[in-house]
Amino acid sequence: MVDLNIDFGIFKNLMDNLYDEVVVWDDNYTLVYINKASYRHYGMSPEDMIGKKFHDLVKKEFWSPSVLPLVYKEKRVLSVIQKTYLGAKLKTTAVPILGRDGQLEFVVMNAKDWTEGEMNLEETVELEETDLSREIIYRSKEMEEVLRLADRLTNIDSPVSIQGESGSGKSLLAKYMHENSQRKGKFISINCASINEGLLESELFGYVKGAFTGAASEGKKGLIEAAHRGTLFLDEVGELSPKLQAKLLHVIQEREILPVGGVDKRKVDIKIITATNRDLKSLVKTQKFRQDLYYRLNNFELTIPALRKRRKDIIPLANFFLNEYNKKYSLGRYFTEEVLELLLEYEWPGNVRELASIVERLVITSDTETLSPKLLPTGFFLINDSSLSGVMEEDFSLESEVERHERDIVKKYYELYPSSRKLAKQLKVSQSKAVRLIKKYCES
């Protein structure tokens, strides 16, 4: 006869590794269990969520709509289509667990990824839904402060300058400000470094009929005019020529433009947001950027911290991109804990743009549903590990000798304990360090 007794630790490990989300609530709106699908759906570990009250989680708008209150009230099985703020769409079924006295003791939920047009085998309730579409995904206090200031600057007419490293999300923040403003016009974005001066002038200011050889016979409206009653985002504004700097200053001061070849000025009502990777103060000192324009553009500044300085945003962002690429390529990939640890430790010189690229790489190149560390680029493991610095200097005998002993030890223990978690425990190092050692010495 088969022994059906399963150790709780083993059972919990099985539940934790299910692809679908499993949640248990007690009879007082407290979350008492959730498996590791919480990373993919909410960007939070089970430890971050267990013990939290339902109302606290709903207040943060992690998912919508919420079926739990209705299950408490009606004490029957209910299903609902939900969305999470990380872009996952779920079919959630909630089952009330009643005691002998008929009173509700627990609610068990199963949430599985759901796609449009998928047939519902059981009836789903339609509940009022909250819009969870967030332009910017974050959990860090650093980004919370940035957005709080951005919200205050959204409806002022003065220009706003957004500072930050390449790939940190400057254009996304500019679009966020426009979409949350009272302006009804368009959001127009242009990269000033991608177009030569002559063409950029006509693109920004437009031109009249016959302004130059090859001009359209009817003339053309410029991007500034196209952004009337909306927002104009000038990326890489430090690349503007002195001539265009002077014309932009006139637009800010007089709220009017003069098309190329024209004589009649046109009034415009626009919000100007700029961004650049160059040090404008240095450009002002070397007289490559107008001082008066600098002060007009930088009266209000927003600085987006580099991703490595707001590490609480890494896992939510990674899972947001994971959900996006899973949908794009019709896949069901998910991160292992080892990968999440490595993502948290990496320095991200390319910021959010690099994170999106790495996640897409993992999703596309994986042959299995689980995304493992071996799919990450080699440089990913070495960039921020001081213990490995200098290992390539073979002429340094001490370093070479240390590496040889390290290899022997790692290989020996990995044969006895063939998992990163067990190896980490035996060597008394972090699991992410163990993953790097395995990749370096045991998989090459």
C-alpha positions as CSV (number, residue, x, y, z in Angstrom):
1,M,0.0,0.0,0.0
2,V,1.3,3.4,-0.9
3,D,2.3,5.7,2.0
4,L,0.4,8.9,1.5
5,N,2.0,10.7,4.4
6,I,4.1,13.6,3.0
7,D,6.4,15.7,5.1
8,F,5.1,19.3,5.3
9,G,8.4,20.7,4.1
10,I,8.2,18.5,1.0
11,F,4.6,19.4,0.4
12,K,5.3,23.1,0.8
13,N,8.2,22.8,-1.7
14,L,5.9,21.1,-4.2
15,M,3.3,23.9,-3.8
16,D,6.0,26.6,-4.0
17,N,7.1,25.3,-7.4
18,L,3.7,25.1,-9.1
19,Y,3.5,27.5,-12.0
20,D,-0.1,28.6,-11.1
21,E,-0.6,30.8,-8.1
22,V,-2.0,29.3,-4.9
23,V,-3.2,31.5,-2.1
24,V,-4.8,30.8,1.3
25,W,-6.6,33.4,3.4
26,D,-7.9,32.8,6.9
27,D,-11.3,33.9,8.2
28,N,-10.1,37.4,9.0
29,Y,-8.7,38.7,5.7
30,T,-5.2,37.7,6.5
31,L,-3.0,36.0,3.8
32,V,-1.5,32.9,5.4
33,Y,0.1,31.3,2.4
34,I,1.1,32.1,-1.2
35,N,3.5,30.2,-3.4
36,K,6.3,31.6,-5.5
37,A,4.1,32.6,-8.4
38,S,3.8,35.8,-6.3
39,Y,7.1,36.9,-7.9
40,R,5.7,36.7,-11.4
41,H,2.3,38.3,-10.7
42,Y,3.2,41.0,-8.1
43,G,7.0,41.2,-8.0
44,M,7.0,40.3,-4.3
45,S,8.3,37.2,-2.5
46,P,5.9,35.1,-0.5
47,E,7.7,36.3,2.7
48,D,6.8,39.9,1.7
49,M,3.1,39.0,1.4
50,I,2.3,36.4,4.0
51,G,0.8,37.9,7.1
52,K,-0.5,41.0,5.2
53,K,-4.1,42.0,5.4
54,F,-6.2,41.9,2.3
55,H,-7.2,45.6,2.5
56,D,-3.5,46.7,2.7
57,L,-2.7,44.7,-0.4
58,V,-5.8,46.0,-2.3
59,K,-4.9,49.6,-1.3
60,K,-1.6,49.2,-3.2
61,E,-3.6,48.0,-6.2
62,F,-1.6,44.8,-6.8
63,W,-4.7,43.2,-8.5
64,S,-8.2,44.0,-9.6
65,P,-11.1,43.1,-9.3
66,S,-11.1,41.5,-5.9
67,V,-13.3,38.4,-5.3
68,L,-12.5,37.7,-1.7
69,P,-15.1,39.8,0.0
70,L,-17.9,38.2,-2.1
71,V,-16.6,34.7,-1.2
72,Y,-16.7,35.6,2.5
73,K,-20.2,36.9,2.1
74,E,-21.8,34.1,-0.1
75,K,-19.6,31.2,1.1
76,R,-19.5,29.6,-2.4
77,V,-17.0,28.9,-5.1
78,L,-16.5,31.9,-7.4
79,S,-14.2,32.6,-10.4
80,V,-13.1,35.9,-11.8
81,I,-10.8,37.3,-14.4
82,Q,-8.2,39.6,-12.8
83,K,-5.4,41.8,-13.9
84,T,-2.2,42.5,-11.9
85,Y,-0.2,45.7,-12.0
86,L,2.7,43.8,-13.6
87,G,0.6,43.0,-16.6
88,A,-0.5,39.4,-15.9
89,K,-4.1,38.4,-16.6
90,L,-5.4,35.7,-14.4
91,K,-8.4,33.4,-14.1
92,T,-8.8,33.2,-10.3
93,T,-11.0,30.6,-8.6
94,A,-11.7,31.0,-4.9
95,V,-13.0,28.1,-2.8
96,P,-14.4,28.7,0.7
97,I,-13.4,26.0,3.3
98,L,-16.1,25.7,5.9
99,G,-15.9,24.1,9.4
100,R,-18.4,21.6,10.8
101,D,-20.5,24.5,12.1
102,G,-20.8,25.9,8.6
103,Q,-18.6,28.9,9.4
104,L,-15.9,29.9,7.0
105,E,-12.4,29.0,8.2
106,F,-10.2,29.5,5.1
107,V,-10.4,30.6,1.4
108,V,-8.2,28.8,-1.0
109,M,-7.5,30.5,-4.4
110,N,-5.9,29.2,-7.6
111,A,-4.9,31.8,-10.1
112,K,-3.7,30.7,-13.6
113,D,-2.6,32.8,-16.5
114,W,-5.5,33.5,-18.8
115,T,-5.6,34.7,-22.4
116,E,-8.3,36.5,-24.4
117,G,-10.8,34.2,-26.0
118,E,-10.0,31.3,-23.7
119,M,-13.2,29.3,-22.9
120,N,-14.4,29.4,-19.3
121,L,-15.4,26.0,-18.1
122,E,-17.2,27.4,-15.1
123,E,-19.1,30.6,-14.6
124,T,-17.1,33.7,-13.7
125,V,-18.5,36.7,-11.8
126,E,-18.2,40.2,-13.2
127,L,-17.0,42.6,-10.6
128,E,-16.1,46.3,-10.8
129,E,-12.5,46.6,-12.1
130,T,-9.9,49.2,-11.1
131,D,-7.5,50.5,-13.8
132,L,-4.1,49.1,-12.9
133,S,-2.3,50.2,-16.0
134,R,0.8,51.8,-14.5
135,E,3.1,53.6,-16.9
136,I,6.0,53.2,-14.4
137,I,6.6,50.0,-12.4
138,Y,8.3,50.6,-9.0
139,R,8.4,49.6,-5.3
140,S,11.3,51.7,-4.1
141,K,11.0,54.9,-2.0
142,E,13.5,56.5,-4.4
143,M,11.1,56.2,-7.4
144,E,8.1,57.1,-5.2
145,E,9.8,60.4,-4.4
146,V,10.5,61.0,-8.1
147,L,6.9,60.4,-9.1
148,R,5.6,62.5,-6.2
149,L,7.6,65.5,-7.5
150,A,6.6,64.7,-11.1
151,D,2.9,64.8,-10.1
152,R,3.4,68.3,-8.6
153,L,5.2,69.5,-11.8
154,T,2.7,67.9,-14.2
155,N,0.3,70.8,-14.6
156,I,2.7,73.7,-14.5
157,D,3.5,75.4,-17.8
158,S,7.2,75.9,-17.1
159,P,9.7,73.5,-18.8
160,V,10.9,70.4,-16.8
161,S,14.4,68.8,-17.2
162,I,14.7,65.1,-16.5
163,Q,18.2,63.9,-15.5
164,G,19.4,60.3,-15.4
165,E,21.7,57.7,-16.9
166,S,21.0,56.2,-20.3
167,G,18.2,53.6,-20.1
168,S,16.9,54.7,-16.8
169,G,13.5,55.7,-18.2
170,K,13.6,59.4,-18.9
171,S,11.2,59.3,-21.9
172,L,8.8,57.0,-20.0
173,L,8.7,59.6,-17.1
174,A,8.0,62.4,-19.6
175,K,5.1,60.4,-21.1
176,Y,3.8,59.7,-17.6
177,M,3.7,63.4,-16.9
178,H,1.9,64.1,-20.1
179,E,-0.7,61.4,-19.6
180,N,-1.4,62.5,-16.1
181,S,-1.7,66.2,-17.0
182,Q,-4.8,68.2,-18.0
183,R,-3.4,68.8,-21.4
184,K,-5.5,67.4,-24.2
185,G,-3.0,67.7,-27.0
186,K,-0.5,65.1,-28.2
187,F,2.7,63.9,-26.7
188,I,5.4,64.5,-29.3
189,S,8.9,63.1,-28.7
190,I,12.0,63.7,-30.8
191,N,15.7,62.8,-30.2
192,C,17.7,65.9,-31.1
193,A,20.9,63.8,-31.6
194,S,19.4,61.6,-34.3
195,I,18.7,64.3,-36.9
196,N,21.1,66.8,-38.6
197,E,20.7,70.5,-37.9
198,G,19.1,71.5,-41.2
199,L,16.4,68.8,-41.1
200,L,15.9,69.2,-37.3
201,E,14.9,72.8,-37.7
202,S,12.2,72.0,-40.3
203,E,11.1,69.1,-38.2
204,L,10.6,71.2,-35.1
205,F,9.4,74.4,-36.6
206,G,7.8,73.3,-39.9
207,Y,8.1,75.2,-43.2
208,V,5.9,77.1,-45.6
209,K,5.4,76.5,-49.3
210,G,8.6,76.9,-51.4
211,A,10.8,77.4,-48.3
212,F,13.6,75.3,-49.8
213,T,14.3,72.9,-52.7
214,G,12.5,69.7,-52.2
215,A,10.0,71.1,-49.7
216,A,6.4,69.8,-49.9
217,S,4.3,72.0,-52.2
218,E,1.8,72.7,-49.4
219,G,4.4,73.2,-46.7
220,K,4.5,71.2,-43.4
221,K,3.5,71.7,-39.8
222,G,6.4,71.3,-37.4
223,L,6.4,69.1,-34.3
224,I,6.2,72.1,-31.9
225,E,3.0,73.1,-33.6
226,A,1.8,69.5,-33.6
227,A,2.2,69.4,-29.9
228,H,-0.1,72.5,-29.4
229,R,-2.0,72.1,-26.1
230,G,0.1,69.0,-25.4
231,T,3.7,68.1,-24.5
232,L,6.9,68.3,-26.5
233,F,9.7,66.0,-25.2
234,L,13.2,66.9,-26.4
235,D,15.6,64.1,-25.7
236,E,19.3,64.8,-26.0
237,V,18.6,68.5,-25.9
238,G,22.3,69.2,-25.3
239,E,22.9,68.3,-29.0
240,L,21.0,71.4,-30.3
241,S,23.0,73.8,-32.4
242,P,23.4,77.5,-31.2
243,K,20.9,78.5,-33.9
244,L,18.2,76.1,-32.7
245,Q,19.0,76.9,-29.0
246,A,18.1,80.6,-29.8
247,K,14.9,79.6,-31.6
248,L,13.9,77.2,-28.7
249,L,14.5,80.0,-26.2
250,H,12.2,82.3,-28.2
251,V,9.5,79.6,-28.1
252,I,9.7,79.3,-24.4
253,Q,9.6,83.1,-23.8
254,E,7.1,84.2,-26.4
255,R,5.0,81.0,-26.9
256,E,5.2,81.4,-30.6
257,I,7.1,79.9,-33.6
258,L,8.2,81.1,-37.0
259,P,8.2,78.3,-39.6
260,V,11.2,78.0,-41.9
261,G,10.8,80.5,-44.8
262,G,7.7,82.0,-43.2
263,V,6.9,85.6,-42.1
264,D,3.8,85.0,-40.0
265,K,4.4,83.8,-36.4
266,R,2.1,81.2,-34.9
267,K,1.1,81.0,-31.3
268,V,1.6,77.7,-29.5
269,D,0.6,76.4,-26.1
270,I,3.0,73.5,-25.2
271,K,4.7,72.0,-22.2
272,I,8.4,71.4,-22.8
273,I,10.2,68.5,-21.2
274,T,13.9,67.9,-21.9
275,A,16.4,65.2,-21.2
276,T,20.1,64.8,-21.9
277,N,23.0,62.5,-20.9
278,R,25.5,65.4,-21.3
279,D,26.5,67.8,-18.5
280,L,24.8,71.0,-19.6
281,K,26.6,73.0,-16.9
282,S,30.0,72.1,-18.5
283,L,28.6,72.9,-21.9
284,V,27.5,76.3,-20.6
285,K,31.1,77.0,-19.2
286,T,32.6,76.1,-22.6
287,Q,29.9,78.3,-24.3
288,K,28.5,75.4,-26.2
289,F,25.1,75.8,-24.6
290,R,23.3,79.1,-24.0
291,Q,23.3,80.0,-20.3
292,D,19.9,81.7,-20.5
293,L,18.3,78.6,-22.2
294,Y,20.0,76.4,-19.6
295,Y,18.3,78.3,-16.7
296,R,14.9,78.3,-18.5
297,L,15.1,74.5,-19.1
298,N,16.5,73.6,-15.7
299,N,14.3,75.7,-13.4
300,F,12.5,72.4,-12.4
301,E,14.6,69.2,-12.4
302,L,13.7,65.6,-11.9
303,T,16.5,63.0,-11.4
304,I,15.8,59.3,-12.0
305,P,18.1,57.2,-9.9
306,A,20.1,54.5,-11.6
307,L,18.5,51.0,-11.3
308,R,21.4,49.9,-9.0
309,K,20.4,52.6,-6.6
310,R,16.8,51.4,-6.3
311,R,17.2,47.7,-6.1
312,K,13.6,47.2,-4.8
313,D,12.4,47.9,-8.3
314,I,14.5,45.2,-10.0
315,I,12.2,42.2,-9.3
316,P,8.9,43.9,-10.1
317,L,10.4,45.3,-13.3
318,A,11.9,41.9,-14.3
319,N,8.5,40.2,-13.8
320,F,6.7,43.0,-15.7
321,F,9.0,42.4,-18.7
322,L,8.6,38.6,-18.2
323,N,4.8,38.9,-18.5
324,E,5.2,41.1,-21.5
325,Y,7.5,38.7,-23.4
326,N,5.5,35.7,-22.3
327,K,2.5,37.2,-24.0
328,K,4.5,38.4,-27.0
329,Y,6.0,35.0,-27.7
330,S,3.0,32.9,-26.3
331,L,5.2,31.2,-23.7
332,G,5.0,30.5,-20.0
333,R,8.5,31.1,-18.6
334,Y,9.3,31.9,-15.0
335,F,12.4,32.8,-13.0
336,T,14.2,30.5,-10.6
337,E,15.2,32.0,-7.3
338,E,18.9,31.8,-8.3
339,V,18.2,34.0,-11.3
340,L,16.3,36.5,-9.2
341,E,19.2,36.7,-6.7
342,L,21.6,37.3,-9.5
343,L,19.4,40.1,-11.0
344,L,19.4,41.8,-7.6
345,E,23.2,41.7,-7.3
346,Y,24.0,42.8,-10.8
347,E,25.0,46.5,-11.2
348,W,22.9,47.2,-14.3
349,P,25.1,49.7,-16.2
350,G,22.4,49.9,-18.9
351,N,19.6,50.4,-16.3
352,V,16.0,49.4,-17.1
353,R,16.7,49.1,-20.8
354,E,19.3,46.5,-20.2
355,L,17.0,44.6,-17.8
356,A,14.3,44.4,-20.4
357,S,16.9,43.1,-22.9
358,I,18.2,40.4,-20.5
359,V,14.7,39.2,-19.7
360,E,13.8,38.9,-23.4
361,R,17.1,37.0,-24.0
362,L,16.2,34.6,-21.2
363,V,12.6,34.0,-22.4
364,I,13.7,33.4,-26.0
365,T,16.7,31.2,-25.4
366,S,15.3,28.9,-22.7
367,D,14.3,25.4,-23.8
368,T,12.3,24.9,-20.6
369,E,9.7,26.8,-18.6
370,T,12.2,27.7,-15.9
371,L,14.7,30.4,-16.6
372,S,18.0,29.3,-15.1
373,P,21.3,31.2,-14.5
374,K,23.2,29.3,-17.2
375,L,21.3,31.4,-19.8
376,L,22.7,34.6,-18.5
377,P,25.7,36.2,-20.3
378,T,29.1,35.2,-18.9
379,G,30.0,38.8,-18.0
380,F,26.9,38.9,-15.9
381,F,28.5,36.7,-13.3
382,L,31.9,38.5,-13.0
383,I,31.0,42.2,-13.2
384,N,30.4,42.7,-9.5
385,D,32.2,39.9,-7.8
386,S,35.3,41.1,-6.0
387,S,36.3,37.6,-5.1
388,L,37.0,36.9,-8.8
389,S,38.9,40.0,-9.6
390,G,42.2,39.4,-11.2
391,V,41.7,35.7,-11.9
392,M,42.7,36.1,-15.5
393,E,46.2,37.4,-14.5
394,E,47.9,34.1,-14.9
395,D,51.4,35.6,-14.4
396,F,50.4,36.3,-10.8
397,S,51.2,33.0,-9.1
398,L,49.4,33.6,-5.8
399,E,46.2,34.3,-7.6
400,S,46.6,31.3,-9.9
401,E,47.3,29.0,-6.9
402,V,44.2,30.3,-5.0
403,E,42.1,29.7,-8.1
404,R,43.4,26.1,-8.5
405,H,42.5,25.3,-4.9
406,E,39.1,27.0,-5.2
407,R,38.4,24.9,-8.3
408,D,39.3,21.6,-6.6
409,I,37.2,22.4,-3.5
410,V,34.1,23.5,-5.6
411,K,34.3,20.4,-7.8
412,K,34.7,18.0,-4.9
413,Y,31.7,19.4,-2.9
414,Y,29.5,19.8,-6.0
415,E,29.9,16.1,-6.7
416,L,28.6,15.4,-3.1
417,Y,26.0,18.2,-3.0
418,P,24.8,18.8,-6.6
419,S,22.7,21.9,-6.2
420,S,23.5,25.5,-5.7
421,R,21.5,25.7,-2.4
422,K,23.3,22.7,-0.9
423,L,26.7,23.8,-2.1
424,A,26.2,27.2,-0.7
425,K,25.3,25.7,2.7
426,Q,28.4,23.5,2.7
427,L,30.8,26.3,1.6
428,K,29.1,28.9,3.8
429,V,28.6,31.3,0.9
430,S,25.6,33.0,-0.6
431,Q,23.5,30.9,-3.1
432,S,24.2,33.4,-5.9
433,K,28.0,33.0,-5.2
434,A,27.6,29.2,-5.4
435,V,25.8,29.6,-8.7
436,R,28.7,31.6,-10.1
437,L,31.3,29.0,-8.8
438,I,29.3,26.2,-10.4
439,K,29.1,28.0,-13.7
440,K,32.8,28.8,-13.6
441,Y,34.3,25.5,-12.5
442,C,31.7,22.7,-13.1
443,E,29.9,23.7,-16.3
444,S,32.9,24.8,-18.5
